[in-house]
Amino acid sequence: MTQPAQVLDSLLTAIEGCDPGLRYKGVLTAALSFQTCVLDTMRRGQLTREALNQILQEGIGTNTDSSTNLNCIFDRAILLFGIRRSGNHALIEWLKGHFDPNAVLFLNSAEPSLFRTTASELSVDACTYGAVPIREHQTCLIVSYENCDPRLYPLVYNSGIASRTDALLLLRDFPNTAASIARAAHDQPAFGYRYRIRDFPALWCIYAKFILDGAPNFHPVLYNDWFKSIDKRFQLETTLKLRRSDAGLNRVSHFGQGSSFDAVTYDGNAQDMDVLNRWATMLEDPLFQFLLLAEEEALPLNDILFGGFDRSYSDILAIWQKR
């Protein structure tokens, strides 16, 4: 699964019942498509495991690509997965505050893919980032992934980028995330739909269920608890073996134009933002109501993870039907 898309494409040509066409896809997308096609072909009885192994041995043996090698370049790597408008950048600023600023290489909103390295360059994906130069003093890599399914991420492979790699899974409560998304969408409707609204309700449920299932190989972070509790932040620092520090806690990142409600007005005083009660100002907003109603299981899952919400699904539905 670490082979280039061109190699996977050529392998499919040798498997009866599989159509090639992967060479123009990203590495991770090609790998997942390859896996799906092979499994479907095996289920139909058109391909045996022995035949597949033979095809892989012959195909990969003649299509080696040194660019898929992964060098352990960093001392630390932190991979953060979160839904947009969930406080991703607040957590990132706090994490960055634990390191010398010159030691951190931060890559924002990368596309899920296989890392590729040379002695002095890193590529985290084929779309957003090309070859990123790595400075000698950069010993910590922090990569942010937004609105992607963490279950499909090649974590085992990409963990080889550093001596220690930690993957964090951030989730903010459903109503306040919906409120921030709805508020931001009023300014940029098309952008809001493509990058925030379209996948949000179902993806939030995927994150919630993944956390409730134990989120194997990930460290779950509930944003509400992290924001309001110094003990929860200390617990996360202990898990990640970081020194105690809230040096970055009050910074507001300029990525994503800051807060949906306050922009970067509270930079330096981020703890003063009323991020846990955004929903209260949006109750009459039709888009906010729609988002709360889009997935019936979201609010019950929210009750389990975040201790409930002042309005039930039926309450919101009643408000919606009065329009």
C-alpha positions in Angstrom: 0.0 0.0 0.0 3.0 2.3 0.0 3.5 2.0 -3.7 3.1 4.9 -6.1 -0.2 5.2 -7.9 1.4 4.3 -11.2 2.6 1.0 -9.8 -0.9 0.1 -8.4 -2.4 1.0 -11.7 -0.1 -1.4 -13.5 -0.9 -4.1 -11.0 -4.6 -3.8 -11.7 -4.0 -4.5 -15.4 -2.9 -8.0 -14.4 -6.0 -8.7 -12.3 -9.0 -9.9 -14.3 -12.1 -7.9 -13.5 -10.3 -4.8 -12.3 -10.1 -1.7 -14.4 -7.0 0.5 -14.1 -7.2 4.2 -13.9 -5.3 5.0 -10.6 -2.3 6.7 -12.0 -3.8 10.2 -11.8 -5.1 9.7 -8.3 -3.3 10.7 -5.1 -1.3 8.0 -3.3 -3.8 7.3 -0.5 -6.8 7.5 -2.8 -5.1 5.1 -5.2 -4.2 2.7 -2.4 -7.8 2.6 -1.1 -9.2 2.1 -4.6 -6.7 -0.7 -5.2 -7.7 -2.4 -2.0 -11.4 -2.2 -2.7 -11.1 -3.5 -6.2 -8.9 -6.4 -5.2 -11.2 -7.4 -2.3 -14.3 -7.3 -4.5 -12.5 -9.5 -7.1 -11.5 -12.0 -4.5 -15.1 -12.1 -3.1 -16.4 -12.9 -6.6 -14.0 -15.8 -6.7 -12.1 -14.4 -9.6 -8.8 -14.1 -7.8 -7.1 -16.4 -5.2 -4.7 -15.2 -2.5 -1.9 -17.2 -4.2 -2.5 -15.5 -7.5 -2.6 -12.1 -5.9 0.7 -12.7 -4.1 2.3 -13.8 -7.4 1.1 -10.6 -9.1 2.4 -8.4 -6.3 5.8 -10.1 -6.2 6.2 -9.7 -9.9 4.8 -6.2 -10.2 6.4 -4.6 -7.2 9.7 -6.3 -7.9 10.0 -4.6 -11.3 8.5 -1.3 -10.2 10.5 -0.2 -7.2 10.5 3.5 -6.4 13.0 4.9 -3.9 10.8 7.9 -3.4 8.5 5.8 -1.2 11.3 5.4 1.4 10.6 7.1 4.6 13.4 8.5 6.7 13.2 9.2 10.5 13.9 12.9 10.3 12.3 14.4 13.4 12.6 13.8 17.2 8.9 14.4 17.6 5.9 14.4 15.3 2.3 15.4 16.3 -0.5 14.7 13.9 -3.7 16.4 14.7 -7.1 15.3 13.2 -10.1 17.6 13.7 -13.3 18.8 12.1 -13.2 22.4 10.9 -14.3 25.0 13.4 -13.6 22.5 16.3 -10.7 24.5 17.9 -8.0 22.8 15.9 -5.8 25.9 15.8 -6.3 26.7 19.4 -4.9 23.2 20.3 -2.1 23.6 17.8 -1.0 27.0 19.3 -1.0 25.4 22.7 1.1 22.5 21.5 3.5 24.8 19.7 4.0 26.7 23.0 5.7 23.6 24.4 8.6 23.8 21.9 11.2 26.4 20.8 9.4 28.2 17.9 12.4 27.6 15.7 12.3 23.9 16.3 8.7 23.4 14.9 7.8 22.7 11.3 4.0 23.3 11.1 2.0 22.3 8.1 -1.6 23.4 8.1 -4.6 21.5 6.6 -2.6 18.8 4.8 -4.3 16.2 2.6 -4.1 12.6 3.9 -1.4 10.8 2.1 1.9 8.9 2.5 4.9 10.9 3.7 7.8 11.0 1.4 11.3 12.2 2.3 14.7 12.9 1.1 17.7 13.8 3.3 16.5 17.4 3.6 12.9 17.6 2.3 9.5 16.3 3.2 6.3 16.0 1.2 3.1 15.2 3.2 0.8 15.1 0.1 0.8 15.6 -3.6 -1.9 18.4 -3.7 -1.2 21.0 -1.0 2.5 20.6 -0.3 5.4 19.8 -2.6 8.9 19.3 -1.3 9.1 21.2 2.0 12.7 22.0 3.0 13.6 20.8 6.5 15.9 23.1 8.4 18.6 21.6 10.7 17.0 23.2 13.8 13.5 21.8 13.0 13.2 18.8 15.3 9.4 18.8 15.8 6.8 18.2 13.0 3.2 19.2 13.6 0.7 18.5 10.8 -3.0 19.4 10.9 -5.6 17.3 9.1 -9.1 18.8 8.8 -12.3 17.0 7.9 -10.7 13.7 7.0 -11.7 10.2 8.3 -8.9 9.2 10.7 -9.7 5.5 10.3 -8.4 5.6 6.7 -5.1 7.4 7.5 -1.8 5.5 6.9 -0.7 6.1 10.5 1.6 3.1 10.9 3.6 4.0 7.9 3.7 7.8 8.5 4.7 7.3 12.1 8.2 6.4 10.9 8.8 10.1 10.2 9.9 10.7 13.8 11.5 8.9 16.8 8.1 9.5 18.5 4.9 10.1 16.7 1.6 11.0 18.4 -1.8 11.2 16.7 -4.4 13.4 18.3 -8.2 13.2 17.6 -9.9 16.4 18.5 -13.7 16.7 18.9 -15.7 19.7 20.0 -19.3 19.3 21.1 -21.8 19.1 18.3 -24.0 22.2 19.0 -21.1 24.7 19.4 -19.3 23.3 16.3 -22.5 23.6 14.3 -22.9 27.2 15.6 -19.4 28.2 14.5 -19.9 26.6 11.1 -23.3 28.2 10.6 -21.9 31.6 11.7 -18.9 31.4 9.3 -21.1 30.3 6.4 -23.1 33.5 6.4 -20.0 35.4 5.1 -18.9 32.8 2.5 -21.8 30.4 1.7 -20.1 28.5 -1.2 -16.8 28.1 0.7 -18.7 27.2 3.8 -20.7 24.4 2.0 -17.7 22.9 0.3 -15.2 23.0 3.1 -17.3 22.9 6.3 -21.0 22.1 6.0 -21.2 19.2 3.4 -19.3 16.6 5.5 -19.8 17.9 9.0 -22.8 16.1 10.5 -21.9 12.6 9.3 -18.2 13.1 10.0 -18.8 14.4 13.5 -20.7 11.1 14.2 -17.8 9.1 12.8 -15.3 10.9 15.1 -17.7 10.5 18.1 -18.1 6.7 17.5 -14.4 6.3 16.9 -13.7 7.9 20.2 -16.3 5.8 22.0 -14.7 2.7 20.4 -11.4 3.6 22.0 -9.8 5.3 18.9 -7.0 2.8 18.5 -3.5 4.4 18.1 -5.0 7.9 18.6 -5.2 10.2 21.7 -8.7 11.5 21.9 -9.0 15.2 23.0 -12.4 16.6 23.9 -12.1 20.3 23.1 -14.5 21.5 25.8 -12.6 19.7 28.6 -9.2 20.8 27.2 -10.3 24.5 27.0 -11.8 24.8 30.5 -9.7 22.4 32.6 -6.1 22.8 33.5 -6.2 19.3 34.9 -7.2 17.9 31.5 -4.4 19.8 29.8 -1.9 18.5 32.3 -3.3 15.0 31.7 -2.6 15.4 27.9 0.8 16.8 28.6 1.6 13.8 30.7 0.4 11.4 27.9 2.5 13.2 25.3 5.5 13.6 27.7 5.5 17.4 27.3 6.6 19.8 30.0 3.8 21.7 31.7 3.1 25.0 29.9 0.1 27.1 29.0 2.3 29.5 27.1 0.3 29.1 23.8 -3.1 28.8 25.4 -4.2 32.5 24.8 -3.0 32.8 21.3 -5.6 33.0 18.5 -4.2 31.6 15.2 -4.6 33.6 12.0 -5.2 30.4 10.1 -8.9 30.2 9.1 -9.4 33.9 9.9 -9.5 33.0 13.6 -12.8 32.6 15.4 -16.1 32.5 13.5 -17.5 35.0 16.0 -14.5 37.1 17.1 -12.0 36.7 14.3 -8.6 37.4 16.0 -9.9 40.1 18.4 -9.0 38.0 21.4 -5.4 37.1 20.4 -3.5 37.2 23.7 -6.8 36.6 25.6 -8.2 33.5 24.0 -9.5 32.1 27.3 -11.9 35.0 27.5 -13.8 33.9 24.4 -17.2 32.3 25.1 -16.5 29.3 22.9 -18.7 26.9 25.0 -21.9 28.9 24.6 -21.9 29.8 20.9 -25.0 27.8 20.3 -27.1 30.1 22.5 -26.7 33.0 20.0 -27.6 30.9 17.0 -30.9 29.2 18.1 -33.0 31.2 15.7 -30.6 30.7 12.8 -32.1 28.3 10.1 -28.8 26.9 9.0 -27.8 26.1 12.6 -31.1 24.4 13.1 -30.7 22.4 9.9 -27.2 21.2 11.0 -28.5 20.1 14.4 -31.2 18.1 12.6 -29.1 16.6 9.8 -28.0 13.5 11.8 -30.4 12.1 14.3 -27.7 10.3 16.2 -25.5 13.3 16.7 -27.2 14.8 19.7 -27.5 11.5 21.6 -23.8 10.9 20.9 -23.1 14.4 22.1 -25.0 13.6 25.3 -22.6 10.7 26.0 -19.4 12.5 25.3 -20.2 16.0 26.5 -22.9 15.6 29.1 -25.9 16.7 27.3 -27.3 19.8 25.6 -30.1 22.1 26.7 -32.3 21.3 23.7 -33.4 17.8 22.5 -33.7 16.8 18.9 -37.5 17.1 19.2 -37.1 20.6 20.6 -35.0 21.8 17.7 -37.4 20.1 15.3 -40.3 22.0 16.8 -38.5 25.3 16.3 -37.7 24.3 12.7 -41.3 23.4 12.0 -42.6 26.8 13.2 -40.7 28.6 10.5 
